[in-house]
Amino acid sequence: MEGKSLGEALGEVLARRRSVRRFKPLPIPQEDLERLLFALQRAPTDASAQLYTAIRVRDPGLRETVARLSGDQEHIRQAAEFFVFLADVHRLERLLAHRGERMARWPRTALHFAILDAGLAAAYLALTAEALGYGVCFIGGVLNGVGELVDLLGLPPGVLPVVGLAVGIPDEEGPPRPRLPRGLVVHEDRYRPYTPEDLEAAYGAMAPYSRVGDWGRVLRRYFAQGGTMEEREGPYGRTLARQGLDPDLPTGAAFYSLGALLEEALAEARGVLFRPGEAWLERETEAFRGEGKPAEALLTALRKARGEVSDWP
């Protein structure tokens, strides 16, 4: 890049960037690793909160387990460095408590900004790595075993895996992946409705993404009914509740949503009754009562009905 402006050099990096899934068994020099860690901490963040954490996975056994949970991806094992980026509200809660403040309850908004912060930090590290000549691969597969990953990494409530990032010296070459026509992703002033021609152009532009030239197969595999994202939805929702990031369910609830909890309760009884501060789960000849907010009260009543906790008091 000698003799080129910074803008020209950056343009070349972006023009050739691609995901790398084969790495040479070589370490990243310490001075470059420092540059990468510096870059991730320079990512923007709302209100200075920095609602993310990056775990650098160095232990080979731990890396092996993460690779297996993430879809048995060999490049997680091969990469010189592997990071798991986390949405992290826990540290902010601890910081407030350290000065005698209580954190407000804002789980939806917290999750929004924490995922954004984690994604930005990962992107800053990735772009810096590519500018230094390294290859990277983002790993969305960390959501495949998101509940197990919470246990494996010892994540406290308020912390959630967002994405993995493998970084190393590339051992493969290839063209960059295609992208949608710019007019479909960059709109002016307001959202523009898509025409059939727009949508067909999208499939045409993205056809090279698939080995057989059919991008629709990729979309079906991941996003249509019965696809990968649908499989992830339940475990992800249950992990949100477990980590205290679902506004409608108490921390630790093993349910995907309040609606799923209601379905379970109705499968156990003929009816559910809510009153201020309590919920009743009614069978033909008996009823079980829980106290608290609606989901907390219903969860207690359901656990009583199942004999998981004592029905008295």
Disulfide bonds with the S-S distance in Angstrom:
none
